[in-house]
Amino acid sequence: MSREEVASEAVDGMLVDGAPKIHSVAEAVGTSVRTLQRRLSDIDTTFSAVADAAKMRTASDLLAKNDMPLTEIAHQLGDTYHAKFTRALKRIAGVTPVEFRRAILREQGRI
C-alpha cells in the first residue's frame, strides 16, 4: 500500500468524527506531522489534497443517497454548516452539492 493510500485510509476513517486534522492522521499512521508532510510531498501531494479526495469519495457516496438531506451530509463530513459544505464542494469539484447530486443520479439512470 502506498503512503498516500495509508494516509487516505486514515483520513477516511476519521471523517465520521468530523474533518480530520493532520496531527491525528500522523498519529494514526505512526509518524510525526512533519514526516507525513514530507512523505506526501515525495509523491507530489499534500495533506489537504488527500483530505479533499477522502471528503469527495464520502460526499459522492452520501449524495448518491437521494433521500439524505444536504445538512446531514455536511454534518457527516465535518462541516457544521450547509454553506461551508457547499463552498468546499464548489472549491473541490466546481459544482454545488445539488448539481453534484443530480450528476450522480443522472449517471445512475435514476433521473
QUIJOVEN-V33738 format. One record per pair of residues at least 12 apart in sequence whose ideal C-beta (glycine too) atoms are under 10 Angstrom apart, sorted by the first residue. I is the first residue (numbers start at 1). J is the second residue. If there is no record, write none. Layout:
i:I j:J
i:I j:J
This chain:
i:2 j:39
i:2 j:43
i:3 j:29
i:3 j:31
i:3 j:36
i:3 j:38
i:3 j:39
i:3 j:40
i:3 j:42
i:3 j:43
i:3 j:45
i:3 j:50
i:4 j:39
i:4 j:40
i:4 j:42
i:4 j:43
i:4 j:44
i:4 j:45
i:4 j:49
i:4 j:50
i:4 j:53
i:5 j:50
i:6 j:25
i:6 j:28
i:6 j:29
i:6 j:30
i:6 j:31
i:6 j:36
i:6 j:39
i:6 j:50
i:7 j:20
i:7 j:22
i:7 j:25
i:7 j:26
i:7 j:28
i:7 j:29
i:7 j:31
i:7 j:36
i:7 j:39
i:7 j:40
i:7 j:43
i:7 j:45
i:7 j:47
i:7 j:50
i:7 j:51
i:7 j:54
i:8 j:25
i:8 j:45
i:8 j:49
i:8 j:50
i:8 j:51
i:8 j:53
i:8 j:54
i:8 j:57
i:9 j:25
i:9 j:28
i:9 j:29
i:9 j:50
i:9 j:54
i:10 j:24
i:10 j:25
i:10 j:26
i:10 j:27
i:10 j:28
i:10 j:29
i:10 j:30
i:10 j:36
i:10 j:50
i:10 j:54
i:11 j:24
i:11 j:25
i:11 j:28
i:11 j:29
i:11 j:47
i:11 j:50
i:11 j:51
i:11 j:52
i:11 j:53
i:11 j:54
i:11 j:55
i:11 j:57
i:11 j:58
i:12 j:50
i:12 j:51
i:12 j:53
i:12 j:54
i:12 j:55
i:12 j:57
i:12 j:58
i:13 j:25
i:13 j:28
i:13 j:54
i:14 j:28
i:14 j:51
i:14 j:54
i:14 j:78
i:15 j:51
i:15 j:54
i:15 j:55
i:15 j:57
i:15 j:58
i:15 j:59
i:15 j:76
i:15 j:77
i:15 j:78
i:16 j:58
i:16 j:76
i:16 j:77
i:16 j:78
i:17 j:78
i:18 j:75
i:18 j:76
i:18 j:77
i:18 j:78
i:18 j:79
i:18 j:80
i:19 j:51
i:19 j:54
i:19 j:55
i:19 j:77
i:19 j:78
i:19 j:79
i:19 j:80
i:19 j:84
i:19 j:88
i:20 j:47
i:20 j:50
i:20 j:51
i:20 j:54
i:20 j:55
i:20 j:78
i:21 j:33
i:21 j:47
i:21 j:51
i:21 j:78
i:22 j:34
i:22 j:36
i:22 j:37
i:22 j:40
i:22 j:46
i:22 j:47
i:22 j:48
i:22 j:50
i:22 j:51
i:23 j:36
i:25 j:47
i:25 j:50
i:25 j:51
i:25 j:54
i:26 j:39
i:26 j:47
i:33 j:47
i:36 j:50
i:49 j:92
i:51 j:78
i:52 j:88
i:52 j:89
i:52 j:91
i:52 j:92
i:52 j:93
i:53 j:92
i:54 j:77
i:55 j:77
i:55 j:78
i:55 j:79
i:55 j:85
i:55 j:88
i:55 j:89
i:55 j:92
i:56 j:77
i:56 j:88
i:56 j:89
i:56 j:92
i:56 j:93
i:56 j:100
i:58 j:73
i:58 j:76
i:58 j:77
i:58 j:78
i:59 j:73
i:59 j:74
i:59 j:76
i:59 j:77
i:59 j:79
i:59 j:85
i:59 j:88
i:59 j:89
i:59 j:92
i:59 j:93
i:59 j:97
i:59 j:100
i:59 j:101
i:59 j:104
i:60 j:93
i:60 j:100
i:60 j:101
i:60 j:103
i:60 j:104
i:61 j:73
i:61 j:104
i:62 j:74
i:62 j:76
i:62 j:77
i:62 j:97
i:62 j:101
i:63 j:89
i:63 j:97
i:63 j:98
i:63 j:100
i:63 j:101
i:63 j:102
i:63 j:103
i:63 j:104
i:63 j:105
i:64 j:100
i:64 j:101
i:64 j:104
i:64 j:105
i:64 j:107
i:64 j:108
i:64 j:110
i:65 j:101
i:65 j:104
i:66 j:101
i:66 j:102
i:66 j:104
i:66 j:105
i:66 j:108
i:66 j:110
i:66 j:111
i:68 j:101
i:69 j:82
i:70 j:82
i:70 j:85
i:70 j:86
i:70 j:89
i:70 j:96
i:70 j:97
i:70 j:98
i:70 j:101
i:71 j:85
i:73 j:85
i:73 j:89
i:73 j:97
i:73 j:101
i:74 j:86
i:74 j:88
i:74 j:89
i:74 j:97
i:77 j:89
i:82 j:97
i:85 j:97
i:86 j:98
i:86 j:100
